[in-house]
Amino acid sequence: MTLAEKIQKDLTDAMRAKDELRLSVIRMVKSAITYKENEKLRKLDEPESIQLLQTLVKQRKESIDQFTKGNRNDLVEKETKELAIIETYLPAGASEGEMDAAIAKAIAESGATSIKQMGAVVKAAKAALEGKTVDGKALSDRVRSRLS
């Protein structure tokens, strides 16, 4: 079952269950995918859809951070619930061990020795972790600490 099919099935299930929050989030996800498809004038493939979902997750995390700073706990709770629903559609995240192994492999392959080569290492590590959900900021922070 493709991601789009799973979203459509969950949408109808949420309608039947009258789960307003889940229905709202799934509609938002489906709308974002449809918008991107119209922008590209074609259907999105799985990696593109996952990338779009990762963007939505990042937006939620940034919102949670801002609402926490603004002491808006009601909005923090809402965004946290939305985040949990969106994350169910993402593939399993890369563990710390997998990230470290990918970084070590990328450093060895590129022969990086300084922070100036960080971009190449991050790019190679992301390629090695393809198919898994990777937080780009966490990955770049790990690479930075390894190279400095």
C-alpha positions in Angstrom: 0.0 0.0 0.0 1.5 3.3 -1.0 1.6 6.3 1.3 -1.2 8.1 -0.7 -3.4 5.0 -0.4 -2.7 4.7 3.3 -3.6 8.4 3.9 -6.8 8.0 1.9 -7.8 4.9 4.0 -7.0 6.6 7.3 -9.0 9.6 6.1 -12.2 7.5 5.6 -11.5 5.7 8.9 -11.2 9.0 10.8 -14.5 10.2 9.2 -16.3 7.0 10.3 -14.8 7.2 13.8 -15.7 11.0 14.0 -12.1 11.6 15.2 -12.0 15.4 14.5 -8.3 16.0 15.3 -7.1 13.0 13.3 -9.4 13.9 10.4 -8.2 17.5 10.4 -4.5 16.5 10.4 -4.9 13.9 7.6 -6.8 16.4 5.5 -4.0 18.9 6.0 -1.4 16.3 5.0 -3.5 15.3 1.9 -3.9 18.9 1.0 -0.1 19.5 1.3 0.6 16.5 -1.0 -2.1 17.6 -3.5 -0.7 21.2 -3.6 2.8 19.9 -4.2 1.6 17.6 -7.0 -0.2 20.5 -8.7 3.0 22.5 -8.4 5.1 19.8 -10.0 2.3 18.8 -12.5 2.7 15.1 -11.6 2.1 12.6 -8.8 4.7 12.6 -6.1 6.8 9.5 -5.7 7.4 7.9 -2.2 10.7 9.8 -1.4 9.1 13.1 -2.3 6.1 12.4 -0.2 8.3 11.4 2.7 10.3 14.6 2.3 7.1 16.6 2.4 6.0 14.9 5.6 9.4 15.6 7.1 8.9 19.2 6.3 5.5 19.2 8.1 7.1 17.5 11.1 9.8 20.1 11.2 7.2 22.9 11.1 5.4 21.3 14.0 8.6 21.0 16.0 9.4 24.7 15.4 5.9 25.7 16.3 6.1 23.7 19.6 9.4 25.4 20.4 7.9 28.9 19.7 4.7 28.2 21.7 6.7 26.9 24.6 8.7 30.1 24.7 5.5 32.1 24.5 4.0 30.0 27.4 1.0 28.8 25.2 0.6 25.3 26.6 -2.8 24.9 24.9 -1.2 25.3 21.5 1.9 23.2 22.5 -0.5 20.3 23.3 -2.4 20.7 20.0 0.8 20.8 17.9 2.2 17.8 19.8 -0.9 15.8 19.0 -0.6 16.8 15.3 3.1 15.9 15.3 2.3 12.4 16.6 -0.3 11.8 13.9 2.0 13.0 11.1 4.9 10.9 12.4 2.9 7.7 12.0 3.2 8.1 8.2 7.0 8.4 8.3 9.3 5.4 8.0 11.3 4.3 11.1 13.9 6.8 12.2 17.6 6.1 12.1 19.0 5.1 15.4 22.0 6.9 16.9 24.2 3.9 16.1 23.1 3.9 12.5 23.8 7.6 12.2 27.2 7.2 13.7 28.0 4.3 11.4 26.9 6.3 8.3 28.9 9.4 9.5 32.0 7.3 10.0 31.6 5.7 6.6 31.1 9.1 4.9 34.2 10.5 6.6 36.2 7.5 5.5 35.0 7.7 1.9 35.4 11.4 1.5 38.7 11.7 3.5 37.3 14.7 5.4 39.5 16.1 8.0 38.2 19.6 8.7 34.9 21.3 9.2 35.2 22.8 5.7 34.3 19.4 4.2 31.2 19.0 6.4 28.7 19.5 3.5 30.1 16.5 1.6 30.1 14.3 4.7 26.5 15.2 5.6 25.4 14.6 2.0 27.1 11.2 1.9 25.7 10.2 5.3 22.1 11.2 4.2 22.6 9.0 1.1 23.7 6.1 3.3 20.6 6.5 5.5 18.1 6.7 2.6 14.8 5.1 3.4 15.0 6.1 7.1 13.8 9.3 8.7 16.8 11.4 9.6 16.7 14.8 11.4 19.0 16.9 9.3 19.9 19.2 12.2 20.9 16.3 14.5 22.9 14.7 11.7 24.8 17.9 10.9 25.5 18.5 14.6 26.9 15.0 14.9 29.1 15.6 11.8 30.3 18.9 13.2 31.3 17.4 16.5 33.2 14.6 14.7 35.1 16.9 12.4 36.0 19.6 15.0 
